[in-house]
């Protein structure tokens, strides 16, 4: 396929546009990854970590209010206040659990969903155990508060510690995932920046290369053709043909100027050969002209002789004419005499015929005479 200047320019711009489109596509993908990571961070992992911490605080608050209720003993006012706070703390725990249930389907690790499920199974037992120790502390006995505190320490605290430990594990897992997401986001952002920088650099490099390549090619070819055209205009046809460096319009122009130069060389050679032939013919014509001149001189001399002979012939012809006139007169006289002789001959013939008849009659008469004798 012939690459014209238009096709070369189109190819160069197509490469630049392709790099731009590729850059835009890769950048879009990276930005999509970054946006997805940011969405996961802002909509799932950060809210999950925050909710886990709030749940841990709410469980600790509920435990604190449970111990406060135990310590209230038989003091109804203090016990009612602590009990009310305890109930509110568990309401907050329930809200925290509901929030985690909303977020759990978006978690990437099944392990965390299993931890949440196990913790949800433990929460009712924790609350019941706390309530039981609170009821023990409010029993009214001398050692009821101590017993309630001991029961809480022996029965409730380990369960709460396990629950909060699970929460800490979940929070640590999500912190790790959050850090990984942040690192992934930073890596994607860096990759997008490098991709844009590299693609932009490549686009600029290709554009500059195409511009320099084409400009040098066009400038070099046109300069060479211009120099050759000026040389031809000055009559210099001794230079070698230009080298065709491309298969585009500049190559066609170079080929055309080479053809023109060759045609002019052939024309001048033909003209030179014709001039040499004309010069040779001119020499031959000059020699022939000299021969003709010599022949003309001889012909002129012969013409003088012929002219003199013609004059003699003319005189002879006049003499002949005079004799012919005399001969004509003699011929007329002879004709006249011949006519008269003819008349005489006719008369003689008639006389002869009459004589023949007479003789014939005499012959007949002689026969008859002979028969009679």
C-alpha positions as CSV (number, residue, x, y, z in Angstrom):
1,X,0.0,0.0,0.0
2,X,1.4,3.4,-1.0
3,X,1.8,5.7,2.0
4,X,1.0,9.2,0.9
5,X,1.7,12.3,2.9
6,X,-2.0,12.4,3.9
7,X,-1.8,8.8,5.1
8,X,1.4,9.4,7.0
9,X,-0.1,12.4,8.7
10,X,-3.3,10.4,9.4
11,X,-1.3,7.5,10.8
12,X,0.7,9.8,13.0
13,X,-2.4,11.5,14.4
14,X,-4.2,8.1,14.6
15,X,-1.4,6.8,16.9
16,X,-1.6,9.9,19.0
17,X,-5.3,9.6,19.2
18,X,-5.0,5.9,20.0
19,X,-2.5,6.6,22.8
20,X,-4.9,9.3,24.1
21,X,-7.8,7.0,24.0
22,X,-5.8,4.2,25.6
23,X,-4.7,6.7,28.3
24,X,-8.3,7.7,28.9
25,X,-9.4,4.1,29.0
26,X,-6.7,3.0,31.5
27,X,-7.2,6.2,33.5
28,X,-10.9,5.5,33.6
29,X,-10.3,2.0,34.8
30,X,-7.9,3.2,37.4
31,X,-10.2,5.9,38.5
32,X,-13.0,3.3,38.6
33,X,-10.9,1.1,40.9
34,X,-10.1,4.1,43.0
35,X,-13.7,5.1,43.2
36,X,-14.7,1.6,44.0
37,X,-12.0,1.4,46.7
38,X,-13.1,4.7,48.1
39,X,-16.7,3.6,48.0
40,X,-15.8,0.4,49.9
41,X,-13.8,2.4,52.4
42,X,-16.4,5.1,53.0
43,X,-19.5,3.1,52.7
44,X,-18.5,-0.3,54.1
45,X,-15.2,-0.6,55.9
46,X,-15.0,2.7,57.7
47,X,-18.6,2.6,58.9
48,X,-18.0,-1.1,59.9
49,X,-15.0,-0.2,62.0
50,X,-16.7,2.8,63.5
51,X,-19.8,0.7,64.3
52,X,-17.7,-2.1,65.9
53,X,-16.0,0.5,68.1
54,X,-19.3,2.0,69.0
55,X,-20.7,-1.5,69.8
56,X,-17.7,-2.3,71.9
57,X,-18.2,1.0,73.8
58,X,-21.9,0.3,74.1
59,X,-21.2,-3.2,75.5
60,X,-18.7,-1.8,77.9
61,X,-21.2,0.9,78.9
62,X,-23.9,-1.8,79.4
63,X,-21.5,-3.8,81.5
64,X,-20.6,-0.7,83.5
65,X,-24.3,0.1,84.1
66,X,-24.9,-3.6,85.1
67,X,-22.1,-3.3,87.7
68,X,-23.6,0.1,88.8
69,X,-27.0,-1.6,89.3
70,X,-25.4,-4.3,91.3
71,X,-23.6,-1.8,93.5
72,X,-26.9,0.1,94.0
73,X,-28.1,-2.8,96.1
74,X,-31.4,-2.0,97.7
75,X,-31.2,1.7,96.9
76,X,-34.3,1.9,94.6
77,X,-33.5,5.3,93.1
78,X,-29.9,4.5,92.2
79,X,-30.9,1.1,91.1
80,X,-33.7,2.5,88.8
81,X,-31.3,5.0,87.3
82,X,-28.7,2.4,86.6
83,X,-31.3,0.0,85.3
84,X,-32.6,2.6,82.9
85,X,-29.1,3.4,81.6
86,X,-28.5,-0.3,81.3
87,X,-31.6,-0.7,79.1
88,X,-30.7,2.2,76.9
89,X,-27.2,0.7,76.5
90,X,-28.7,-2.5,75.2
91,X,-31.0,-0.5,72.9
92,X,-27.8,1.1,71.5
93,X,-26.2,-2.4,71.2
94,X,-29.3,-3.5,69.2
95,X,-28.9,-0.6,66.9
96,X,-25.3,-1.3,66.4
97,X,-26.0,-5.0,65.6
98,X,-28.7,-3.8,63.1
99,X,-26.2,-1.5,61.5
100,X,-23.6,-4.4,61.2
101,X,-26.3,-6.6,59.7
102,X,-26.8,-4.0,57.0
103,X,-23.1,-3.8,56.3
104,X,-22.3,-7.5,56.5
105,X,-23.5,-8.4,53.0
106,X,-20.8,-6.1,51.6
107,X,-18.0,-7.6,53.6
108,X,-15.4,-9.4,51.6
109,X,-14.5,-12.0,54.3
110,X,-16.9,-14.7,55.3
111,X,-14.9,-15.0,58.5
112,X,-16.1,-11.6,59.8
113,X,-19.7,-12.6,59.0
114,X,-19.2,-15.8,61.0
115,X,-17.8,-13.8,63.9
116,X,-20.8,-11.4,63.8
117,X,-23.2,-14.4,63.8
118,X,-21.4,-16.0,66.8
119,X,-21.4,-12.7,68.7
120,X,-25.1,-12.2,68.0
121,X,-25.8,-15.6,69.5
122,X,-23.9,-14.6,72.7
123,X,-25.5,-11.2,73.3
124,X,-28.8,-12.5,74.6
125,X,-27.0,-14.7,77.1
126,X,-24.7,-11.8,78.1
127,X,-27.7,-9.7,78.8
128,X,-29.5,-12.4,80.7
129,X,-26.4,-13.1,82.8
130,X,-26.0,-9.4,83.5
131,X,-29.6,-9.1,84.5
132,X,-29.3,-12.1,86.8
133,X,-26.3,-10.6,88.6
134,X,-28.2,-7.3,88.9
135,X,-31.1,-9.1,90.4
136,X,-28.8,-10.9,92.8
137,X,-27.3,-7.6,94.0
138,X,-30.8,-6.2,94.6
139,X,-31.8,-9.3,96.6
140,X,-31.5,-7.5,100.0
141,X,-29.3,-9.9,101.7
142,X,-26.2,-8.9,103.6
143,X,-23.9,-10.3,101.0
144,X,-26.2,-9.8,98.0
145,X,-24.1,-7.0,96.5
146,X,-20.9,-9.0,97.0
147,X,-22.5,-12.1,95.6
148,X,-23.8,-10.2,92.6
149,X,-20.4,-8.7,92.0
150,X,-18.7,-12.1,92.3
151,X,-21.2,-13.7,89.9
152,X,-20.7,-10.9,87.4
153,X,-16.9,-11.3,87.6
154,X,-17.1,-15.1,87.4
155,X,-20.0,-15.6,84.9
156,X,-20.5,-12.4,82.9
157,X,-17.1,-10.8,82.5
158,X,-15.5,-13.8,80.7
159,X,-18.4,-13.9,78.3
160,X,-18.3,-10.1,77.7
161,X,-14.5,-10.3,77.3
162,X,-14.9,-13.0,74.6
163,X,-17.6,-10.9,72.9
164,X,-15.4,-7.8,73.0
165,X,-12.4,-9.9,71.9
166,X,-14.4,-11.0,68.8
167,X,-15.2,-7.3,68.2
168,X,-11.6,-6.4,68.6
169,X,-10.6,-9.2,66.1
170,X,-13.3,-7.9,63.7
171,X,-12.1,-4.3,64.1
172,X,-8.5,-5.4,63.6
173,X,-9.5,-7.3,60.4
174,X,-11.3,-4.4,59.1
175,X,-8.5,-2.0,60.0
176,X,-6.2,-4.3,58.0
177,X,-8.6,-4.4,55.1
178,X,-9.0,-0.6,55.3
179,X,-5.2,-0.2,55.2
180,X,-5.0,-2.6,52.2
181,X,-7.8,-0.6,50.5
182,X,-5.9,2.6,51.2
183,X,-2.7,1.1,49.8
184,X,-4.6,-0.2,46.8
185,X,-6.1,3.2,46.2
186,X,-2.8,4.9,46.6
187,X,-1.2,2.3,44.2
188,X,-4.1,2.8,41.7
189,X,-3.7,6.5,42.0
190,X,0.0,6.3,41.4
191,X,-0.5,3.9,38.5
192,X,-3.0,6.3,37.0
193,X,-0.6,9.1,37.3
194,X,2.2,7.1,35.8
195,X,-0.1,5.9,33.0
196,X,-1.1,9.4,32.2
197,X,2.5,10.6,32.3
198,X,3.8,7.7,30.2
199,X,1.0,7.9,27.6
200,X,1.3,11.7,27.5
201,X,5.0,11.4,27.0
202,X,4.5,8.8,24.3
203,X,1.9,10.9,22.6
204,X,4.2,13.9,22.6
205,X,7.1,11.8,21.4
206,X,5.1,10.3,18.6
207,X,3.7,13.7,17.7
208,X,7.2,15.3,17.7
209,X,8.6,12.4,15.8
210,X,5.9,12.5,13.1
211,X,6.3,16.3,12.9
212,X,10.1,16.2,12.7
213,X,10.1,13.1,10.3
214,X,7.6,14.6,7.9
215,X,9.0,18.1,8.1
216,X,12.5,16.8,7.4
217,X,11.3,14.5,4.7
218,X,9.3,17.2,3.0
219,X,12.0,19.9,3.4
220,X,14.8,17.6,2.2
221,X,12.8,16.3,-0.8
222,X,11.5,19.7,-1.8
223,X,15.0,21.3,-1.4
224,X,16.6,18.6,-3.6
225,X,13.9,19.0,-6.2
226,X,14.3,22.8,-6.1
227,X,18.1,22.5,-6.6
228,X,17.6,20.1,-9.5
229,X,14.9,22.4,-11.1
230,X,17.2,25.4,-10.7
231,X,20.1,23.4,-12.3
232,X,17.8,22.4,-15.2
233,X,16.7,26.0,-15.6
234,X,20.3,27.0,-15.8
235,X,20.9,24.3,-18.5
236,X,22.9,21.9,-16.3
237,X,21.7,18.4,-17.1
238,X,24.9,16.6,-16.1
239,X,23.9,15.7,-12.6
240,X,22.8,12.2,-11.6
241,X,19.2,11.4,-10.9
242,X,17.8,12.2,-7.5
243,X,17.3,9.3,-5.1
244,X,13.7,8.5,-4.4
245,X,13.5,8.3,-0.6
246,X,9.7,7.8,-0.1
247,X,6.7,6.3,-1.8
248,X,4.5,9.4,-1.4
249,X,3.8,12.5,-3.3
250,X,7.4,13.7,-2.7
251,X,8.6,10.4,-4.2
252,X,6.3,11.0,-7.2
253,X,7.7,14.5,-7.5
254,X,11.3,13.3,-7.4
255,X,10.5,10.6,-10.0
256,X,8.8,13.2,-12.2
257,X,11.8,15.6,-12.0
258,X,14.1,12.7,-12.9
259,X,11.9,11.8,-15.8
260,X,11.9,15.4,-16.9
261,X,15.7,15.6,-16.7
262,X,16.1,12.4,-18.6
263,X,13.6,13.5,-21.3
264,X,15.5,16.8,-21.6
265,X,18.8,14.9,-21.9
266,X,17.3,12.7,-24.6
267,X,15.8,15.7,-26.5
268,X,19.1,17.5,-26.4
269,X,21.0,14.4,-27.5
270,X,18.6,14.0,-30.4
271,X,18.9,17.7,-31.3
272,X,22.7,17.4,-31.2
273,X,22.6,14.3,-33.4
274,X,20.2,16.1,-35.8
275,X,22.4,19.2,-35.8
276,X,25.4,17.0,-36.6
277,X,23.5,15.3,-39.4
278,X,22.4,18.7,-40.7
279,X,26.0,19.9,-40.6
280,X,27.1,16.8,-42.5
281,X,24.3,17.3,-45.0
282,X,25.2,21.0,-45.3
283,X,28.8,20.0,-46.1
284,X,27.5,17.5,-48.7
285,X,25.1,20.2,-50.0
286,X,28.0,22.6,-50.3
287,X,30.0,20.1,-52.2
288,X,27.0,19.4,-54.4
289,X,26.5,23.1,-54.9
290,X,30.1,23.5,-56.0
291,X,29.6,20.6,-58.4
292,X,26.4,22.1,-59.6
293,X,28.2,25.4,-60.1
294,X,30.9,23.7,-62.1
295,X,28.2,21.8,-64.1
296,X,26.3,25.1,-64.6
297,X,29.4,26.7,-66.1
298,X,29.9,23.7,-68.4
299,X,26.2,23.8,-69.2
300,X,26.4,27.4,-70.0
301,X,29.2,26.8,-72.4
302,X,27.3,24.0,-74.0
303,X,24.2,26.3,-74.1
304,X,26.3,28.8,-76.1
305,X,27.2,26.1,-78.5
306,X,23.6,24.9,-78.7
307,X,22.5,28.5,-79.2
308,X,24.9,28.9,-82.1
309,X,23.8,25.6,-83.6
310,X,20.2,26.7,-83.1
311,X,20.9,29.9,-85.0
312,X,22.4,27.8,-87.8
313,X,19.5,25.4,-87.7
314,X,17.2,28.5,-87.8
315,X,18.9,29.7,-90.9
316,X,18.8,26.3,-92.5
317,X,15.1,26.1,-91.5
318,X,14.6,29.4,-93.3
319,X,16.4,28.1,-96.4
320,X,14.3,24.9,-96.1
321,X,11.2,27.0,-95.8
322,X,12.1,28.9,-98.9
323,X,12.8,25.7,-100.7
324,X,9.6,24.2,-99.4
325,X,7.6,27.2,-100.8
326,X,9.3,26.6,-104.1
327,X,8.6,22.9,-103.8
328,X,5.0,23.7,-103.0
329,X,4.7,25.7,-106.2
330,X,6.3,22.9,-108.2
331,X,4.0,20.3,-106.5
332,X,1.1,22.5,-107.5
333,X,2.3,22.6,-111.1
334,X,2.9,18.9,-111.0
335,X,-0.6,18.3,-109.6
336,X,-2.0,20.4,-112.3
337,X,-0.1,18.5,-114.9
338,X,-1.1,15.2,-113.2
339,X,-4.7,16.3,-113.4
340,X,-4.4,17.0,-117.1
341,X,-2.6,13.7,-117.5
342,X,-5.4,12.0,-115.7
343,X,-7.9,13.5,-118.0
344,X,-5.8,12.4,-121.0
345,X,-5.5,8.9,-119.5
346,X,-9.3,8.7,-119.0
347,X,-9.8,9.7,-122.6
348,X,-7.2,7.1,-123.6
349,X,-8.9,4.4,-121.5
350,X,-12.2,5.3,-123.2
351,X,-10.5,5.1,-126.6
352,X,-9.0,1.8,-125.6
353,X,-12.3,0.4,-124.4
354,X,-13.9,1.5,-127.7
355,X,-11.0,-0.1,-129.5
356,X,-11.4,-3.3,-127.5
357,X,-15.1,-3.4,-128.4
358,X,-14.3,-2.8,-132.0
359,X,-11.7,-5.5,-131.9
360,X,-14.2,-7.9,-130.2
361,X,-16.6,-7.2,-132.9
362,X,-14.0,-7.8,-135.6
363,X,-13.2,-11.1,-133.8
364,X,-16.9,-12.1,-134.0
365,X,-17.0,-11.1,-137.7
366,X,-13.9,-13.1,-138.4
367,X,-15.5,-16.2,-136.8
368,X,-18.6,-15.8,-138.7
369,X,-16.5,-15.3,-141.9
370,X,-14.5,-18.4,-141.0
371,X,-17.7,-20.5,-140.6
372,X,-18.9,-19.3,-144.0
373,X,-15.8,-20.3,-145.9
